[in-house]
Amino acid sequence: MFSFFVLSGFLMTMIMHGTYGYDWRGIRGYAENRFFRLYPMYWAAALFSVVVILIVSSGCAAAYKEELQIPHRWPSIVFNLTMIFPAWFPYTVDPRLSPPTWALTVEIALYVLIGLGLSRTRRRTMVWLAASLVYVAWTYAAGKNEAWRYANIPAAALPFAMGSLLCFVKDDVQRRLGRGVATSPAVVMGALVANAALFAFYSWRAGEHARPPLLDLGTYLNLLLSALAVVALYDRGHELFTKRTDKWLGDFSYPIYLSHWQAGLLASSLLFPTPTIGLSAAGAAAFALALVLVLLWSWAAIETIDRHMTKIRNRIRAKVTDR
């Protein structure tokens, strides 16, 4: 998640400086563009959730993923329509038609702050980063658990601020590191994957005995590698992906993120009498079918929704830049 937040901070700051600007017209165009990027696809994924839950039953859905339920009360309906789950820890608000959208509550809040000028200048961004580091230090001093450093808006401010600052210092970083191994996209991405795999394996093997300091080490190594990956991919991304592959991955990332739990639920229900999840042969079979289902659904959503939304977003961007 933090890798995505670093990238988001970088990209949102870049487009505010390079495309939209900070006058009223630019801020409005930025907000409209974000709306058409996030919400139509999300509403389609929410509808997909409703259909899947009706097919498999709410009891089966709850057994698979507790928060994956159809909302019936008006507050929950509004929360699920807006992707705004109002709590210090948004993941505690249930039900959620797309379980990972608690992170989009965090994302939207920081999008708004960036649009309003939080990363307008290098100095302001450095102050933001410093404040985020103070918050993290406070969570350790106050004995707060890992949720305080991961699952709320102040926690996400750190990777967002790092990404935003990279917008101002990327040229300096590239000049200092040069074009060697340290900025090779393949090497950096490989290190990211290895770091994630190492600490995921440690967490799995240690179970309840996993030591939080070691898990935190993995998180912050991931954060630093994510920042390096942004620099490497911005300058040398063509060495790893063609533009066509890069666009394909970008198109599929959001619908897959929104709908992977629903696809897993449907796959498990089609294959087995009770929901199946975890490291087992049955889990592997469910994963394989879920992968097919989520790719098919994502392709259909891209072709029927995202293509049209992209045209709208391009028109919004053109209106802002044509001045």
C-alpha positions in Angstrom: 0.0 0.0 0.0 2.8 2.4 0.9 4.4 1.9 -2.5 1.1 3.1 -4.1 1.0 6.1 -1.8 4.5 7.1 -2.7 3.6 6.9 -6.4 0.4 8.8 -5.8 2.1 11.6 -4.0 4.6 11.9 -6.8 2.1 11.9 -9.7 -0.5 14.2 -8.0 2.2 16.8 -7.2 3.6 16.5 -10.7 0.2 17.0 -12.5 -0.7 19.9 -10.2 2.5 21.6 -11.1 2.8 20.6 -14.7 -0.9 20.4 -15.9 -3.5 22.0 -13.6 -1.9 24.7 -11.6 -3.3 26.2 -8.4 -5.9 28.7 -9.6 -9.6 27.9 -9.3 -9.8 26.5 -12.8 -6.9 24.2 -12.3 -8.1 22.9 -9.0 -11.6 22.3 -10.4 -10.2 20.4 -13.4 -8.0 18.3 -11.1 -10.9 17.4 -8.9 -13.1 16.5 -11.8 -10.4 14.4 -13.4 -9.9 12.5 -10.1 -13.7 11.9 -9.8 -14.0 10.4 -13.2 -10.9 8.3 -12.6 -12.0 6.9 -9.3 -15.8 6.7 -9.0 -17.4 5.2 -12.2 -15.1 2.2 -12.0 -15.7 1.9 -8.3 -19.5 1.9 -8.7 -19.2 -0.8 -11.3 -17.1 -2.9 -8.8 -19.6 -2.2 -6.1 -22.4 -3.5 -8.4 -20.2 -6.6 -9.1 -20.0 -7.1 -5.4 -23.8 -7.0 -5.0 -24.3 -9.5 -7.8 -21.7 -11.9 -6.3 -23.2 -11.7 -2.8 -26.7 -12.4 -4.1 -25.3 -15.4 -6.0 -23.4 -17.0 -3.2 -25.5 -15.7 -0.2 -24.6 -13.1 2.4 -23.6 -15.8 4.9 -21.1 -17.3 2.5 -19.7 -13.8 1.7 -19.3 -13.0 5.4 -17.5 -16.3 6.1 -15.1 -15.4 3.3 -14.6 -11.7 4.1 -16.5 -10.3 7.0 -16.9 -6.8 5.6 -18.0 -7.9 2.2 -21.7 -7.4 2.7 -24.5 -5.4 1.1 -25.2 -2.2 3.1 -28.9 -1.8 4.2 -28.8 1.3 6.4 -28.6 4.8 4.9 -25.2 5.8 6.6 -23.6 2.6 5.2 -25.1 3.2 1.8 -23.7 6.7 1.7 -20.3 5.5 2.9 -20.2 2.9 0.2 -21.4 5.2 -2.6 -18.8 7.9 -1.7 -15.9 5.6 -0.6 -15.7 7.9 2.5 -15.6 5.7 5.5 -15.5 8.2 8.4 -13.3 6.8 11.2 -9.8 7.4 12.5 -9.1 3.9 11.1 -11.4 3.6 8.0 -10.9 -0.1 7.8 -13.1 -0.5 10.9 -16.2 0.8 9.1 -18.3 -2.1 7.9 -19.7 -3.2 5.5 -17.6 -2.3 2.5 -18.7 -3.6 -0.9 -15.1 -3.4 -2.0 -13.1 -4.3 1.1 -9.8 -2.5 0.2 -11.6 0.9 -0.4 -10.8 2.0 3.2 -7.4 2.9 1.7 -9.2 5.1 -0.9 -10.7 7.1 1.9 -7.2 7.9 2.9 -6.1 8.5 -0.7 -9.0 10.9 -1.4 -8.2 13.0 1.7 -4.6 13.4 0.6 -5.6 14.1 -3.0 -7.7 17.0 -1.7 -4.9 18.3 0.4 -2.5 18.2 -2.5 -5.0 19.9 -4.8 -5.3 22.7 -2.2 -1.6 23.2 -2.2 0.0 21.0 0.5 2.9 20.2 -1.9 2.9 23.5 -3.9 6.4 24.4 -2.9 9.5 22.4 -2.0 9.7 24.0 1.4 6.1 23.3 2.2 6.5 19.7 1.2 9.6 19.3 3.4 7.6 20.7 6.3 4.9 18.2 5.5 7.4 15.4 5.5 9.0 16.5 8.7 5.6 16.6 10.4 4.8 13.1 9.1 8.1 11.8 10.6 7.2 13.5 13.9 3.9 11.7 13.9 5.5 8.3 13.3 8.0 9.0 16.1 5.1 9.9 18.4 3.3 6.6 17.7 6.4 4.7 18.9 6.9 6.9 21.9 3.3 6.6 22.9 3.3 2.8 22.4 0.7 2.8 19.6 0.3 -0.4 17.5 1.1 -0.8 13.8 -2.3 0.3 12.7 -1.4 3.9 13.8 1.5 3.8 11.4 -0.3 2.2 8.5 -4.1 2.5 8.4 -5.1 6.2 8.8 -4.5 9.5 7.1 -1.6 10.7 9.2 0.2 7.4 8.6 -0.3 7.6 4.8 0.9 11.2 4.9 4.5 10.0 5.2 4.7 8.0 1.9 2.6 10.7 0.2 5.0 13.4 1.4 8.0 11.3 0.2 6.5 11.0 -3.2 5.6 14.6 -3.4 9.2 15.7 -2.4 10.6 13.4 -5.1 8.9 15.7 -7.6 11.2 18.5 -6.5 14.4 16.5 -6.0 14.2 13.7 -8.6 16.8 15.4 -10.9 19.3 15.7 -8.0 18.7 12.1 -7.0 19.3 10.9 -10.5 22.4 13.0 -10.9 23.9 11.7 -7.6 23.0 8.0 -8.3 23.9 8.1 -12.0 22.7 5.4 -14.3 24.2 2.4 -12.6 22.7 -0.5 -10.7 21.1 1.7 -8.0 18.7 3.2 -10.6 18.2 0.1 -12.7 14.4 -0.5 -12.8 14.8 -4.3 -12.9 17.1 -4.3 -9.9 15.0 -1.9 -7.8 11.8 -3.7 -8.6 13.4 -7.0 -7.9 14.6 -5.7 -4.5 11.0 -4.5 -3.8 9.6 -7.9 -4.5 12.3 -9.7 -2.5 11.7 -7.4 0.5 8.0 -8.1 0.4 8.5 -11.8 0.0 11.1 -12.0 2.8 8.9 -10.2 5.4 5.7 -12.0 4.3 7.5 -15.3 4.7 8.8 -14.2 8.1 5.3 -13.1 9.2 3.8 -16.4 8.0 6.4 -18.6 9.8 6.4 -16.6 13.0 2.6 -16.2 13.2 1.6 -14.7 16.5 5.3 -14.6 17.5 6.2 -12.2 14.8 8.1 -9.3 16.3 6.6 -5.9 15.4 10.1 -4.1 15.1 11.1 -6.6 12.4 7.9 -6.2 10.6 8.3 -2.4 10.8 11.8 -2.7 9.3 10.2 -4.4 6.3 7.7 -1.6 6.0 10.3 1.2 6.0 12.6 -0.7 3.7 9.7 -1.0 1.4 9.1 2.7 1.7 12.7 3.6 0.8 12.8 1.1 -2.1 9.4 2.5 -3.4 10.9 6.0 -3.5 13.9 4.7 -5.4 11.6 2.8 -7.7 9.7 6.0 -8.6 13.0 7.7 -9.6 14.2 4.7 -11.5 11.0 4.1 -13.4 10.5 7.8 -14.2 13.9 8.1 -15.8 14.5 4.5 -17.1 11.1 2.8 -17.1 11.4 2.1 -20.8 14.2 -0.4 -19.9 11.6 -2.6 -18.1 8.3 -2.0 -19.8 7.3 -0.7 -23.2 4.8 2.1 -23.3 2.1 -0.3 -24.4 2.8 -2.7 -21.5 3.0 0.2 -19.0 -0.4 1.4 -20.2 -1.9 -2.1 -20.0 -0.7 -2.6 -16.4 -2.0 0.9 -15.5 -5.4 0.2 -17.0 -5.8 -3.1 -15.1 -4.4 -2.1 -11.8 -7.4 -0.2 -10.5 -10.2 -2.6 -11.4 -8.2 -5.5 -10.1 -7.6 -3.7 -6.8 -11.3 -3.0 -6.5 -12.6 -6.5 -7.3 -10.1 -9.1 -6.3 -11.9 -10.1 -3.1 -15.2 -10.5 -5.0 -13.5 -12.6 -7.7 -12.0 -14.8 -5.0 -15.3 -15.2 -3.3 -17.0 -16.2 -6.5 -14.2 -18.6 -7.5 -14.2 -20.3 -4.1 -18.0 -20.6 -4.1 -18.0 -22.1 -7.6 -15.4 -24.7 -6.7 -16.1 -25.7 -3.1 -19.2 -26.0 -0.8 -17.6 -23.7 1.7 -15.4 -20.6 1.2 -11.8 -21.6 0.8 -8.8 -19.3 1.4 -5.2 -19.8 2.4 -2.2 -21.8 1.5 -3.5 -25.2 0.3 -4.2 -27.0 -2.9 -7.9 -25.8 -2.7 -6.7 -22.3 -2.1 -4.4 -22.5 -5.1 -7.2 -23.7 -7.3 -9.5 -20.9 -6.1 -6.7 -18.4 -6.7 -6.2 -19.6 -10.3 -9.9 -19.3 -11.1 -10.2 -16.0 -9.3 -7.3 -14.6 -11.4 -9.2 -15.6 -14.6 -12.4 -14.0 -13.3 -10.8 -10.8 -12.1 -9.0 -10.3 -15.4 -12.1 -11.0 -17.4 -14.2 -8.6 -15.2 -11.4 -5.9 -15.4 -11.2 -6.2 -19.1 -14.9 -5.7 -19.5 -14.9 -2.8 -17.1 -12.0 -1.1 -19.0 -13.7 -1.5 -22.3 -17.2 -0.4 -21.2 -16.4 2.2 -18.6 -12.7 3.3 -18.5 -12.4 4.0 -22.2 -15.3 6.5 -22.0 -14.0 8.0 -18.8 -10.6 8.5 -20.3 -12.1 10.5 -23.1 -13.9 12.7 -20.6 -10.8 13.2 -18.5 -8.8 14.1 -21.6 -11.3 16.8 -22.5 -11.1 18.2 -18.9 -7.3 18.2 -19.1 -7.4 19.9 -22.5 -9.7 22.7 -21.2 -7.4 23.4 -18.4 -4.2 23.5 -20.4 -5.8 25.5 -23.3 -5.6 28.9 -21.6 
